[in-house]
């Protein structure tokens, strides 16, 4: 009888509005960094180069819940109706638009910033592209290609990829902290040295650089602002799919406040991102931070703490190809061209080479996908970029190190 009385009394209280709805009961301190305008150039909370003089757009305390609204990696106008012809309008000087930087109160140069990913809310649209001159097999796939994806919290599907559904496994493709001037000088020098011998290195490019007053053509940092394409010790464009919701990324701080930023969020990606893009999307990212004082002396580049996230993204069933460092005689992969072709050009078997072994595994996988699942060459390459993992087999059995390619067979719906 007592229980019944309590329930009736409780019902009466709610009916008269004496108690608040539970959504009104809060305990978090939230810092939200929104995006405005159609593109990064229209948005004071967006930048696309790295330099220590880029001012913070917000400040957060350690433990605050930080909500960051991000743009897609190419800062595009693509829609579900876009096609490959629209890729000609892409301006790669605009890669990658980052939201931030956010200053973390109390963080100092030499500390480590621990960034725990709490959630990623995907946009409804995403895309995967083949851009001529870019990607792991850029010497083979030379024509533009575009796949448009409809995104939800469960799967991505596309009219261009019938019978395929890619599971939602979102992560931050780019996340990091700003470098200090010491790092800018050192990283510029080592990349310039690589470029001098013919290696691929993207030096400072002030055209399209944001913010313009720090990194633009007439700005003081025009020749110092670093491109966001290569990952470095500050994190950035790492494209590591294991950095899933629930993991904690450790980043050394190079400036006071660290200058945290996020962008280039991926709905899903295979290890390797072989076409050059994953399922690219805008998103709302929620995270929190912790300062680990003085740990930058030991943690000098990105490291990750995690739990069962790696198991959670493993396929239920798979097909695997095994690659060896083998190639055709006279073939010089783009990755090796800067080393000169005199020796490598004449070889069929290359010694201790994971890159060529990965190419071998991937080409075998693409042949399997086309042969057994009826996809075109371009569809197979796109599928590999979002659902095939390149993994190291072994690095001891000289001369033939092994790379494998693992396809998640769960993506085939049978429809």
C-alpha atoms as a printed R data frame, in Angstrom:
    type eleno elety resid chain resno      x       y       z
1   ATOM     1    CA   UNK     A     1  0.000   0.000   0.000
2   ATOM     2    CA   UNK     A     2  2.888   2.344   0.805
3   ATOM     3    CA   UNK     A     3  4.477   1.764  -2.603
4   ATOM     4    CA   UNK     A     4  1.239   2.596  -4.354
5   ATOM     5    CA   UNK     A     5  0.929   5.857  -2.398
6   ATOM     6    CA   UNK     A     6  4.431   6.940  -3.342
7   ATOM     7    CA   UNK     A     7  3.818   6.264  -6.999
8   ATOM     8    CA   UNK     A     8  0.574   8.185  -7.024
9   ATOM     9    CA   UNK     A     9  2.168  11.101  -5.218
10  ATOM    10    CA   UNK     A    10  5.065  11.092  -7.648
11  ATOM    11    CA   UNK     A    11  2.723  11.135 -10.621
12  ATOM    12    CA   UNK     A    12  0.885  14.094  -9.184
13  ATOM    13    CA   UNK     A    13  4.103  16.028  -8.642
14  ATOM    14    CA   UNK     A    14  5.250  15.540 -12.254
15  ATOM    15    CA   UNK     A    15  1.804  16.470 -13.559
16  ATOM    16    CA   UNK     A    16  2.010  19.864 -11.817
17  ATOM    17    CA   UNK     A    17  5.593  20.528 -13.005
18  ATOM    18    CA   UNK     A    18  7.065  20.597  -9.516
19  ATOM    19    CA   UNK     A    19 10.116  18.553 -10.667
20  ATOM    20    CA   UNK     A    20 12.359  19.357 -13.614
21  ATOM    21    CA   UNK     A    21 12.759  16.975 -16.519
22  ATOM    22    CA   UNK     A    22 16.037  15.062 -16.251
23  ATOM    23    CA   UNK     A    23 17.399  16.895 -19.315
24  ATOM    24    CA   UNK     A    24 17.596  19.999 -17.103
25  ATOM    25    CA   UNK     A    25 19.921  18.237 -14.649
26  ATOM    26    CA   UNK     A    26 23.486  18.906 -15.800
27  ATOM    27    CA   UNK     A    27 26.966  18.666 -14.354
28  ATOM    28    CA   UNK     A    28 29.299  19.110 -17.326
29  ATOM    29    CA   UNK     A    29 31.065  22.306 -18.281
30  ATOM    30    CA   UNK     A    30 30.798  22.398 -22.058
31  ATOM    31    CA   UNK     A    31 32.867  24.472 -24.473
32  ATOM    32    CA   UNK     A    32 31.414  24.472 -27.989
33  ATOM    33    CA   UNK     A    33 33.340  25.656 -31.058
34  ATOM    34    CA   UNK     A    34 30.911  26.034 -33.930
35  ATOM    35    CA   UNK     A    35 31.473  26.618 -37.650
36  ATOM    36    CA   UNK     A    36 30.030  29.501 -39.628
37  ATOM    37    CA   UNK     A    37 29.828  30.201 -43.343
38  ATOM    38    CA   UNK     A    38 30.092  27.845 -46.295
39  ATOM    39    CA   UNK     A    39 33.861  27.341 -46.204
40  ATOM    40    CA   UNK     A    40 36.906  27.687 -43.981
41  ATOM    41    CA   UNK     A    41 37.709  31.104 -45.467
42  ATOM    42    CA   UNK     A    42 34.333  32.348 -44.141
43  ATOM    43    CA   UNK     A    43 34.880  30.943 -40.658
44  ATOM    44    CA   UNK     A    44 36.966  32.644 -37.930
45  ATOM    45    CA   UNK     A    45 37.134  29.293 -36.095
46  ATOM    46    CA   UNK     A    46 38.865  27.545 -39.021
47  ATOM    47    CA   UNK     A    47 42.481  27.350 -40.256
48  ATOM    48    CA   UNK     A    48 44.444  25.153 -42.681
49  ATOM    49    CA   UNK     A    49 48.118  25.655 -41.817
50  ATOM    50    CA   UNK     A    50 50.228  25.114 -38.667
51  ATOM    51    CA   UNK     A    51 52.044  27.977 -36.962
52  ATOM    52    CA   UNK     A    52 52.492  28.896 -33.278
53  ATOM    53    CA   UNK     A    53 51.158  32.433 -33.878
54  ATOM    54    CA   UNK     A    54 47.665  31.243 -34.862
55  ATOM    55    CA   UNK     A    55 45.536  32.623 -31.994
56  ATOM    56    CA   UNK     A    56 43.164  30.390 -30.034
57  ATOM    57    CA   UNK     A    57 39.462  30.720 -30.816
58  ATOM    58    CA   UNK     A    58 38.397  29.299 -27.448
59  ATOM    59    CA   UNK     A    59 39.796  28.319 -24.056
60  ATOM    60    CA   UNK     A    60 38.843  25.218 -22.081
61  ATOM    61    CA   UNK     A    61 39.743  23.863 -18.687
62  ATOM    62    CA   UNK     A    62 41.047  20.290 -18.377
63  ATOM    63    CA   UNK     A    63 38.000  18.080 -17.859
64  ATOM    64    CA   UNK     A    64 35.645  20.349 -19.774
65  ATOM    65    CA   UNK     A    65 33.551  18.645 -22.429
66  ATOM    66    CA   UNK     A    66 34.650  20.232 -25.726
67  ATOM    67    CA   UNK     A    67 32.246  20.083 -28.664
68  ATOM    68    CA   UNK     A    68 33.907  20.802 -32.029
69  ATOM    69    CA   UNK     A    69 32.048  21.257 -35.322
70  ATOM    70    CA   UNK     A    70 34.261  20.191 -38.235
71  ATOM    71    CA   UNK     A    71 34.350  20.474 -42.035
72  ATOM    72    CA   UNK     A    72 35.143  17.783 -44.585
73  ATOM    73    CA   UNK     A    73 38.801  17.297 -45.505
74  ATOM    74    CA   UNK     A    74 38.651  19.004 -48.898
75  ATOM    75    CA   UNK     A    75 36.350  21.880 -47.838
76  ATOM    76    CA   UNK     A    76 34.083  21.002 -50.759
77  ATOM    77    CA   UNK     A    77 30.694  21.869 -52.224
78  ATOM    78    CA   UNK     A    78 30.040  18.204 -53.085
79  ATOM    79    CA   UNK     A    79 26.522  16.794 -52.661
80  ATOM    80    CA   UNK     A    80 24.713  13.512 -53.298
81  ATOM    81    CA   UNK     A    81 24.202  14.702 -56.885
82  ATOM    82    CA   UNK     A    82 27.882  15.406 -57.565
83  ATOM    83    CA   UNK     A    83 29.909  13.404 -60.090
84  ATOM    84    CA   UNK     A    84 33.567  12.988 -61.036
85  ATOM    85    CA   UNK     A    85 33.495  16.110 -63.221
86  ATOM    86    CA   UNK     A    86 32.956  18.176 -60.078
87  ATOM    87    CA   UNK     A    87 36.343  17.102 -58.730
88  ATOM    88    CA   UNK     A    88 38.043  19.458 -61.193
89  ATOM    89    CA   UNK     A    89 36.904  22.357 -58.999
90  ATOM    90    CA   UNK     A    90 38.762  21.072 -55.932
91  ATOM    91    CA   UNK     A    91 41.537  23.347 -54.667
92  ATOM    92    CA   UNK     A    92 44.075  21.213 -52.834
93  ATOM    93    CA   UNK     A    93 45.660  24.354 -51.357
94  ATOM    94    CA   UNK     A    94 42.644  24.396 -49.033
95  ATOM    95    CA   UNK     A    95 43.422  20.990 -47.452
96  ATOM    96    CA   UNK     A    96 42.721  20.463 -44.514
97  ATOM    97    CA   UNK     A    97 40.279  22.826 -42.787
98  ATOM    98    CA   UNK     A    98 40.776  22.486 -39.034
99  ATOM    99    CA   UNK     A    99 38.500  23.756 -36.273
100 ATOM   100    CA   UNK     A   100 40.380  25.553 -33.511
101 ATOM   101    CA   UNK     A   101 42.889  26.046 -32.089
102 ATOM   102    CA   UNK     A   102 41.612  25.640 -28.549
103 ATOM   103    CA   UNK     A   103 43.844  26.669 -25.666
104 ATOM   104    CA   UNK     A   104 43.814  24.306 -22.688
105 ATOM   105    CA   UNK     A   105 44.159  26.330 -19.508
106 ATOM   106    CA   UNK     A   106 47.268  25.427 -17.525
107 ATOM   107    CA   UNK     A   107 48.973  23.334 -20.227
108 ATOM   108    CA   UNK     A   108 52.615  24.211 -20.841
109 ATOM   109    CA   UNK     A   109 55.231  23.390 -23.434
110 ATOM   110    CA   UNK     A   110 56.759  20.092 -22.314
111 ATOM   111    CA   UNK     A   111 53.488  18.713 -20.961
112 ATOM   112    CA   UNK     A   112 51.392  16.018 -22.618
113 ATOM   113    CA   UNK     A   113 47.770  16.604 -23.516
114 ATOM   114    CA   UNK     A   114 45.573  13.513 -23.124
115 ATOM   115    CA   UNK     A   115 42.577  13.799 -25.476
116 ATOM   116    CA   UNK     A   116 39.728  11.329 -24.893
117 ATOM   117    CA   UNK     A   117 37.219  10.972 -27.731
118 ATOM   118    CA   UNK     A   118 33.668  10.811 -26.363
119 ATOM   119    CA   UNK     A   119 31.488  10.941 -29.466
120 ATOM   120    CA   UNK     A   120 31.289  11.692 -33.187
121 ATOM   121    CA   UNK     A   121 27.974  12.769 -34.696
122 ATOM   122    CA   UNK     A   122 28.264  12.283 -38.480
123 ATOM   123    CA   UNK     A   123 26.814  14.546 -41.118
124 ATOM   124    CA   UNK     A   124 24.288  12.840 -43.401
125 ATOM   125    CA   UNK     A   125 26.577  13.051 -46.463
126 ATOM   126    CA   UNK     A   126 30.070  11.740 -47.100
127 ATOM   127    CA   UNK     A   127 32.280  11.003 -50.088
128 ATOM   128    CA   UNK     A   128 35.291   8.984 -51.234
129 ATOM   129    CA   UNK     A   129 37.323  10.117 -54.236
130 ATOM   130    CA   UNK     A   130 40.151   9.140 -56.529
131 ATOM   131    CA   UNK     A   131 42.127  12.274 -57.404
132 ATOM   132    CA   UNK     A   132 44.708  11.973 -60.223
133 ATOM   133    CA   UNK     A   133 48.260  12.126 -58.884
134 ATOM   134    CA   UNK     A   134 47.254  11.172 -55.339
135 ATOM   135    CA   UNK     A   135 46.843   7.855 -53.534
136 ATOM   136    CA   UNK     A   136 48.911   4.733 -52.975
137 ATOM   137    CA   UNK     A   137 48.418   3.401 -56.524
138 ATOM   138    CA   UNK     A   138 48.442   6.804 -58.225
139 ATOM   139    CA   UNK     A   139 50.490   5.360 -61.094
140 ATOM   140    CA   UNK     A   140 47.671   2.896 -61.863
141 ATOM   141    CA   UNK     A   141 44.503   4.885 -61.044
142 ATOM   142    CA   UNK     A   142 44.921   8.049 -63.071
143 ATOM   143    CA   UNK     A   143 41.314   9.129 -63.692
144 ATOM   144    CA   UNK     A   144 39.035  11.000 -61.256
145 ATOM   145    CA   UNK     A   145 36.281   9.012 -59.562
146 ATOM   146    CA   UNK     A   146 33.680   9.901 -56.941
147 ATOM   147    CA   UNK     A   147 31.428   7.872 -54.655
148 ATOM   148    CA   UNK     A   148 28.709   9.689 -52.674
149 ATOM   149    CA   UNK     A   149 27.603   8.076 -49.404
150 ATOM   150    CA   UNK     A   150 24.401   8.422 -47.375
151 ATOM   151    CA   UNK     A   151 25.448   8.282 -43.727
152 ATOM   152    CA   UNK     A   152 23.700   7.186 -40.547
153 ATOM   153    CA   UNK     A   153 24.800   5.997 -37.117
154 ATOM   154    CA   UNK     A   154 24.878   2.411 -38.389
155 ATOM   155    CA   UNK     A   155 26.023   2.205 -42.034
156 ATOM   156    CA   UNK     A   156 27.073   4.169 -45.106
157 ATOM   157    CA   UNK     A   157 25.461   3.227 -48.415
158 ATOM   158    CA   UNK     A   158 25.877   4.581 -51.930
159 ATOM   159    CA   UNK     A   159 24.119   4.350 -55.277
160 ATOM   160    CA   UNK     A   160 27.578   4.045 -56.821
161 ATOM   161    CA   UNK     A   161 28.368   0.973 -54.656
162 ATOM   162    CA   UNK     A   162 25.194  -1.188 -54.771
163 ATOM   163    CA   UNK     A   163 25.075  -4.178 -52.433
164 ATOM   164    CA   UNK     A   164 27.616  -2.671 -50.032
165 ATOM   165    CA   UNK     A   165 27.082  -1.174 -46.564
166 ATOM   166    CA   UNK     A   166 30.084   0.180 -44.667
167 ATOM   167    CA   UNK     A   167 29.779   0.013 -40.843
168 ATOM   168    CA   UNK     A   168 29.954   3.233 -38.828
169 ATOM   169    CA   UNK     A   169 33.465   3.302 -37.301
170 ATOM   170    CA   UNK     A   170 34.148   7.018 -37.062
171 ATOM   171    CA   UNK     A   171 37.363   8.642 -35.897
172 ATOM   172    CA   UNK     A   172 39.244  11.927 -36.198
173 ATOM   173    CA   UNK     A   173 41.434  11.729 -39.301
174 ATOM   174    CA   UNK     A   174 43.250  14.850 -38.147
175 ATOM   175    CA   UNK     A   175 43.698  15.872 -34.532
176 ATOM   176    CA   UNK     A   176 46.679  17.530 -32.962
177 ATOM   177    CA   UNK     A   177 48.321  20.517 -31.349
178 ATOM   178    CA   UNK     A   178 50.200  23.491 -32.771
179 ATOM   179    CA   UNK     A   179 53.987  23.303 -33.166
180 ATOM   180    CA   UNK     A   180 56.331  25.791 -31.557
181 ATOM   181    CA   UNK     A   181 58.713  27.917 -33.610
182 ATOM   182    CA   UNK     A   182 61.538  25.479 -32.827
183 ATOM   183    CA   UNK     A   183 59.522  22.633 -34.362
184 ATOM   184    CA   UNK     A   184 58.510  24.697 -37.400
185 ATOM   185    CA   UNK     A   185 62.164  25.432 -38.159
186 ATOM   186    CA   UNK     A   186 63.304  21.832 -37.679
187 ATOM   187    CA   UNK     A   187 60.448  20.222 -39.626
188 ATOM   188    CA   UNK     A   188 60.775  22.676 -42.501
189 ATOM   189    CA   UNK     A   189 64.495  21.892 -42.773
190 ATOM   190    CA   UNK     A   190 64.125  18.126 -42.833
191 ATOM   191    CA   UNK     A   191 61.299  18.260 -45.385
192 ATOM   192    CA   UNK     A   192 63.286  20.654 -47.573
193 ATOM   193    CA   UNK     A   193 66.214  18.230 -47.480
194 ATOM   194    CA   UNK     A   194 63.922  15.464 -48.695
195 ATOM   195    CA   UNK     A   195 62.596  17.665 -51.502
196 ATOM   196    CA   UNK     A   196 66.127  18.514 -52.603
197 ATOM   197    CA   UNK     A   197 66.809  14.866 -53.461
198 ATOM   198    CA   UNK     A   198 63.493  14.428 -55.252
199 ATOM   199    CA   UNK     A   199 61.335  13.138 -52.415
200 ATOM   200    CA   UNK     A   200 57.704  14.153 -52.033
201 ATOM   201    CA   UNK     A   201 57.546  17.039 -49.575
202 ATOM   202    CA   UNK     A   202 54.981  19.826 -49.414
203 ATOM   203    CA   UNK     A   203 56.698  23.053 -48.487
204 ATOM   204    CA   UNK     A   204 54.864  26.132 -47.229
205 ATOM   205    CA   UNK     A   205 52.228  27.395 -49.686
206 ATOM   206    CA   UNK     A   206 50.712  30.761 -48.756
207 ATOM   207    CA   UNK     A   207 48.110  30.639 -51.544
208 ATOM   208    CA   UNK     A   208 44.846  29.614 -49.908
209 ATOM   209    CA   UNK     A   209 46.496  29.582 -46.482
210 ATOM   210    CA   UNK     A   210 44.365  30.436 -43.447
211 ATOM   211    CA   UNK     A   211 44.411  32.467 -41.334
212 ATOM   212    CA   UNK     A   212 45.544  34.981 -43.950
213 ATOM   213    CA   UNK     A   213 46.970  37.452 -41.433
214 ATOM   214    CA   UNK     A   214 49.362  34.774 -40.141
215 ATOM   215    CA   UNK     A   215 49.919  32.471 -43.124
216 ATOM   216    CA   UNK     A   216 48.687  34.275 -46.258
217 ATOM   217    CA   UNK     A   217 50.925  35.593 -49.096
218 ATOM   218    CA   UNK     A   218 51.619  38.927 -47.372
219 ATOM   219    CA   UNK     A   219 51.692  37.603 -43.817
220 ATOM   220    CA   UNK     A   220 54.779  37.282 -41.569
221 ATOM   221    CA   UNK     A   221 54.482  33.476 -41.531
222 ATOM   222    CA   UNK     A   222 53.959  33.024 -45.276
223 ATOM   223    CA   UNK     A   223 57.077  30.867 -45.603
224 ATOM   224    CA   UNK     A   224 56.822  29.238 -42.195
225 ATOM   225    CA   UNK     A   225 53.229  28.000 -41.993
226 ATOM   226    CA   UNK     A   226 53.320  24.223 -42.453
227 ATOM   227    CA   UNK     A   227 50.935  22.248 -44.636
228 ATOM   228    CA   UNK     A   228 48.466  19.946 -42.894
229 ATOM   229    CA   UNK     A   229 48.864  17.000 -45.297
230 ATOM   230    CA   UNK     A   230 51.741  15.138 -43.583
231 ATOM   231    CA   UNK     A   231 51.360  13.991 -39.983
232 ATOM   232    CA   UNK     A   232 54.190  14.993 -37.689
233 ATOM   233    CA   UNK     A   233 55.088  14.849 -34.007
234 ATOM   234    CA   UNK     A   234 52.218  17.233 -33.255
235 ATOM   235    CA   UNK     A   235 49.729  14.682 -34.606
236 ATOM   236    CA   UNK     A   236 47.639  16.141 -37.408
237 ATOM   237    CA   UNK     A   237 46.672  14.055 -40.422
238 ATOM   238    CA   UNK     A   238 47.464  10.636 -38.929
239 ATOM   239    CA   UNK     A   239 44.431   8.801 -40.374
240 ATOM   240    CA   UNK     A   240 44.695   6.018 -37.777
241 ATOM   241    CA   UNK     A   241 41.348   4.220 -37.596
242 ATOM   242    CA   UNK     A   242 42.046   2.597 -34.230
243 ATOM   243    CA   UNK     A   243 41.621   6.027 -32.571
244 ATOM   244    CA   UNK     A   244 37.957   5.197 -32.052
245 ATOM   245    CA   UNK     A   245 35.422   6.607 -29.601
246 ATOM   246    CA   UNK     A   246 36.639   5.785 -26.092
247 ATOM   247    CA   UNK     A   247 40.364   5.927 -26.832
248 ATOM   248    CA   UNK     A   248 42.756   8.523 -25.427
249 ATOM   249    CA   UNK     A   249 45.323  10.204 -27.671
250 ATOM   250    CA   UNK     A   250 48.488  11.499 -26.028
251 ATOM   251    CA   UNK     A   251 50.065  14.563 -27.671
252 ATOM   252    CA   UNK     A   252 53.214  16.431 -26.590
253 ATOM   253    CA   UNK     A   253 52.593  20.168 -26.130
254 ATOM   254    CA   UNK     A   254 54.909  22.508 -28.029
255 ATOM   255    CA   UNK     A   255 53.304  25.807 -26.970
256 ATOM   256    CA   UNK     A   256 51.613  26.953 -23.795
257 ATOM   257    CA   UNK     A   257 47.927  26.032 -24.053
258 ATOM   258    CA   UNK     A   258 48.837  23.329 -26.631
259 ATOM   259    CA   UNK     A   259 46.560  24.720 -29.384
260 ATOM   260    CA   UNK     A   260 44.262  21.710 -29.825
261 ATOM   261    CA   UNK     A   261 42.505  21.276 -33.174
262 ATOM   262    CA   UNK     A   262 40.301  18.704 -34.928
263 ATOM   263    CA   UNK     A   263 39.248  18.160 -38.557
264 ATOM   264    CA   UNK     A   264 39.133  15.694 -41.445
265 ATOM   265    CA   UNK     A   265 36.756  13.319 -39.638
266 ATOM   266    CA   UNK     A   266 36.270   9.890 -41.231
267 ATOM   267    CA   UNK     A   267 33.065   7.873 -41.087
268 ATOM   268    CA   UNK     A   268 35.088   4.721 -41.870
269 ATOM   269    CA   UNK     A   269 38.469   3.833 -43.343
270 ATOM   270    CA   UNK     A   270 40.630   0.839 -44.092
271 ATOM   271    CA   UNK     A   271 44.169   0.815 -42.718
272 ATOM   272    CA   UNK     A   272 46.052   2.498 -45.530
273 ATOM   273    CA   UNK     A   273 43.338   4.829 -46.905
274 ATOM   274    CA   UNK     A   274 44.733   3.686 -50.239
275 ATOM   275    CA   UNK     A   275 42.743   5.815 -52.690
276 ATOM   276    CA   UNK     A   276 43.793   8.925 -50.772
277 ATOM   277    CA   UNK     A   277 40.451   9.417 -49.024
278 ATOM   278    CA   UNK     A   278 38.281   7.542 -46.543
279 ATOM   279    CA   UNK     A   279 34.564   8.215 -46.203
280 ATOM   280    CA   UNK     A   280 35.105  11.925 -45.697
281 ATOM   281    CA   UNK     A   281 32.525  13.984 -43.832
282 ATOM   282    CA   UNK     A   282 31.817  16.934 -41.629
283 ATOM   283    CA   UNK     A   283 30.933  16.017 -38.058
284 ATOM   284    CA   UNK     A   284 30.391  17.166 -34.507
285 ATOM   285    CA   UNK     A   285 33.175  15.804 -32.303
286 ATOM   286    CA   UNK     A   286 32.918  15.644 -28.515
287 ATOM   287    CA   UNK     A   287 36.023  15.121 -26.396
288 ATOM   288    CA   UNK     A   288 37.651  15.950 -23.112
289 ATOM   289    CA   UNK     A   289 41.240  16.644 -22.098
290 ATOM   290    CA   UNK     A   290 43.664  16.062 -19.257
291 ATOM   291    CA   UNK     A   291 47.111  17.609 -18.722
292 ATOM   292    CA   UNK     A   292 49.971  15.276 -17.852
293 ATOM   293    CA   UNK     A   293 52.673  17.636 -16.602
294 ATOM   294    CA   UNK     A   294 56.233  17.186 -17.873
295 ATOM   295    CA   UNK     A   295 55.533  13.975 -19.790
296 ATOM   296    CA   UNK     A   296 56.594  15.575 -23.077
297 ATOM   297    CA   UNK     A   297 60.165  14.611 -22.186
298 ATOM   298    CA   UNK     A   298 59.220  10.956 -22.759
299 ATOM   299    CA   UNK     A   299 56.230  11.139 -25.108
300 ATOM   300    CA   UNK     A   300 57.649  13.071 -28.049
301 ATOM   301    CA   UNK     A   301 55.021  12.092 -30.619
302 ATOM   302    CA   UNK     A   302 51.446  10.791 -30.688
303 ATOM   303    CA   UNK     A   303 50.658   7.697 -28.609
304 ATOM   304    CA   UNK     A   304 47.289   6.103 -27.828
305 ATOM   305    CA   UNK     A   305 45.636   4.422 -24.856
306 ATOM   306    CA   UNK     A   306 42.647   2.192 -25.581
307 ATOM   307    CA   UNK     A   307 40.541  -0.753 -24.518
308 ATOM   308    CA   UNK     A   308 38.407  -3.059 -26.624
309 ATOM   309    CA   UNK     A   309 38.068  -0.622 -29.530
310 ATOM   310    CA   UNK     A   310 40.419  -2.611 -31.778
311 ATOM   311    CA   UNK     A   311 38.357  -5.761 -31.228
312 ATOM   312    CA   UNK     A   312 35.137  -3.875 -31.847
313 ATOM   313    CA   UNK     A   313 36.148  -2.840 -35.370
314 ATOM   314    CA   UNK     A   314 37.471  -6.244 -36.415
315 ATOM   315    CA   UNK     A   315 35.460  -7.948 -39.204
316 ATOM   316    CA   UNK     A   316 33.181 -10.880 -38.497
317 ATOM   317    CA   UNK     A   317 34.512 -12.576 -41.626
318 ATOM   318    CA   UNK     A   318 37.354 -11.665 -43.943
319 ATOM   319    CA   UNK     A   319 39.400 -12.449 -47.034
320 ATOM   320    CA   UNK     A   320 43.162 -11.888 -46.953
321 ATOM   321    CA   UNK     A   321 45.845 -11.569 -49.597
322 ATOM   322    CA   UNK     A   322 49.571 -11.873 -48.880
323 ATOM   323    CA   UNK     A   323 52.044  -9.491 -50.485
324 ATOM   324    CA   UNK     A   324 55.786  -9.815 -51.019
325 ATOM   325    CA   UNK     A   325 58.315  -7.186 -52.163
326 ATOM   326    CA   UNK     A   326 57.911  -8.247 -55.784
327 ATOM   327    CA   UNK     A   327 57.348  -6.078 -58.834
328 ATOM   328    CA   UNK     A   328 57.704  -6.143 -62.584
329 ATOM   329    CA   UNK     A   329 61.142  -5.640 -64.095
330 ATOM   330    CA   UNK     A   330 61.535  -1.962 -65.092
331 ATOM   331    CA   UNK     A   331 58.674  -0.954 -62.767
332 ATOM   332    CA   UNK     A   332 59.595   1.920 -60.450
333 ATOM   333    CA   UNK     A   333 56.799   2.650 -57.960
334 ATOM   334    CA   UNK     A   334 56.182   6.375 -57.389
335 ATOM   335    CA   UNK     A   335 57.255   5.998 -53.767
336 ATOM   336    CA   UNK     A   336 60.732   4.934 -54.895
337 ATOM   337    CA   UNK     A   337 61.284   7.181 -57.905
338 ATOM   338    CA   UNK     A   338 63.327   9.742 -55.951
339 ATOM   339    CA   UNK     A   339 65.897   7.056 -55.104
340 ATOM   340    CA   UNK     A   340 66.757   6.663 -58.779
341 ATOM   341    CA   UNK     A   341 65.947   3.765 -61.075
342 ATOM   342    CA   UNK     A   342 69.391   2.400 -61.868
343 ATOM   343    CA   UNK     A   343 69.248  -0.384 -59.289
344 ATOM   344    CA   UNK     A   344 65.559  -0.838 -58.459
345 ATOM   345    CA   UNK     A   345 64.406  -0.594 -62.062
346 ATOM   346    CA   UNK     A   346 66.063  -3.837 -63.064
347 ATOM   347    CA   UNK     A   347 64.935  -5.841 -60.053
348 ATOM   348    CA   UNK     A   348 61.946  -8.129 -59.766
349 ATOM   349    CA   UNK     A   349 62.580  -8.883 -56.086
350 ATOM   350    CA   UNK     A   350 63.338  -5.973 -53.736
351 ATOM   351    CA   UNK     A   351 64.959  -6.513 -50.348
352 ATOM   352    CA   UNK     A   352 63.151  -5.836 -47.045
353 ATOM   353    CA   UNK     A   353 60.600  -3.461 -48.566
354 ATOM   354    CA   UNK     A   354 57.185  -3.119 -46.916
355 ATOM   355    CA   UNK     A   355 55.928  -0.510 -49.380
356 ATOM   356    CA   UNK     A   356 56.344  -2.773 -52.389
357 ATOM   357    CA   UNK     A   357 54.963  -5.720 -50.402
358 ATOM   358    CA   UNK     A   358 51.907  -3.595 -49.550
359 ATOM   359    CA   UNK     A   359 51.422  -2.731 -53.236
360 ATOM   360    CA   UNK     A   360 51.616  -6.433 -54.062
361 ATOM   361    CA   UNK     A   361 49.038  -7.373 -51.401
362 ATOM   362    CA   UNK     A   362 46.723  -4.547 -52.429
363 ATOM   363    CA   UNK     A   363 46.861  -5.368 -56.152
364 ATOM   364    CA   UNK     A   364 46.070  -8.991 -55.352
365 ATOM   365    CA   UNK     A   365 43.126  -7.857 -53.215
366 ATOM   366    CA   UNK     A   366 41.795  -5.563 -55.934
367 ATOM   367    CA   UNK     A   367 41.950  -8.450 -58.399
368 ATOM   368    CA   UNK     A   368 40.003 -10.635 -55.936
369 ATOM   369    CA   UNK     A   369 37.308  -7.982 -55.402
370 ATOM   370    CA   UNK     A   370 36.802  -7.544 -59.135
371 ATOM   371    CA   UNK     A   371 36.910 -11.280 -59.842
372 ATOM   372    CA   UNK     A   372 34.706 -12.541 -57.031
373 ATOM   373    CA   UNK     A   373 32.404  -9.600 -56.312
374 ATOM   374    CA   UNK     A   374 31.977  -8.049 -59.742
375 ATOM   375    CA   UNK     A   375 33.136  -4.529 -58.926
376 ATOM   376    CA   UNK     A   376 34.886  -2.325 -61.452
377 ATOM   377    CA   UNK     A   377 38.531  -1.426 -60.938
378 ATOM   378    CA   UNK     A   378 37.564   1.999 -59.547
379 ATOM   379    CA   UNK     A   379 34.868   0.573 -57.258
380 ATOM   380    CA   UNK     A   380 37.350  -1.986 -55.945
381 ATOM   381    CA   UNK     A   381 39.918   0.736 -55.187
382 ATOM   382    CA   UNK     A   382 37.292   2.825 -53.379
383 ATOM   383    CA   UNK     A   383 36.156  -0.204 -51.363
384 ATOM   384    CA   UNK     A   384 39.755  -0.971 -50.427
385 ATOM   385    CA   UNK     A   385 40.213   2.590 -49.201
386 ATOM   386    CA   UNK     A   386 37.277   2.309 -46.781
387 ATOM   387    CA   UNK     A   387 37.170  -1.399 -45.871
388 ATOM   388    CA   UNK     A   388 40.538  -3.108 -46.518
389 ATOM   389    CA   UNK     A   389 43.268  -3.116 -43.861
390 ATOM   390    CA   UNK     A   390 46.939  -3.273 -44.851
391 ATOM   391    CA   UNK     A   391 48.873  -4.998 -42.082
392 ATOM   392    CA   UNK     A   392 52.445  -6.039 -41.446
393 ATOM   393    CA   UNK     A   393 52.969  -9.788 -41.472
394 ATOM   394    CA   UNK     A   394 56.653  -9.989 -40.631
395 ATOM   395    CA   UNK     A   395 59.861  -7.947 -40.940
396 ATOM   396    CA   UNK     A   396 62.488 -10.662 -40.386
397 ATOM   397    CA   UNK     A   397 62.327 -13.182 -43.229
398 ATOM   398    CA   UNK     A   398 64.832 -11.519 -45.540
399 ATOM   399    CA   UNK     A   399 64.587 -10.521 -48.283
400 ATOM   400    CA   UNK     A   400 60.810 -10.959 -48.410
401 ATOM   401    CA   UNK     A   401 59.013  -9.000 -45.739
402 ATOM   402    CA   UNK     A   402 55.248  -9.611 -45.770
403 ATOM   403    CA   UNK     A   403 52.291  -7.251 -45.900
404 ATOM   404    CA   UNK     A   404 48.726  -8.491 -46.026
405 ATOM   405    CA   UNK     A   405 45.458  -6.933 -47.180
406 ATOM   406    CA   UNK     A   406 42.338  -7.888 -45.222
407 ATOM   407    CA   UNK     A   407 38.869  -7.248 -46.661
408 ATOM   408    CA   UNK     A   408 35.904  -7.040 -44.292
409 ATOM   409    CA   UNK     A   409 33.421  -9.379 -45.987
410 ATOM   410    CA   UNK     A   410 30.647  -8.075 -43.733
411 ATOM   411    CA   UNK     A   411 30.257  -5.062 -46.040
412 ATOM   412    CA   UNK     A   412 28.531  -7.170 -48.719
413 ATOM   413    CA   UNK     A   413 24.785  -7.125 -48.130
414 ATOM   414    CA   UNK     A   414 23.843  -9.624 -50.852
415 ATOM   415    CA   UNK     A   415 21.285  -7.186 -52.259
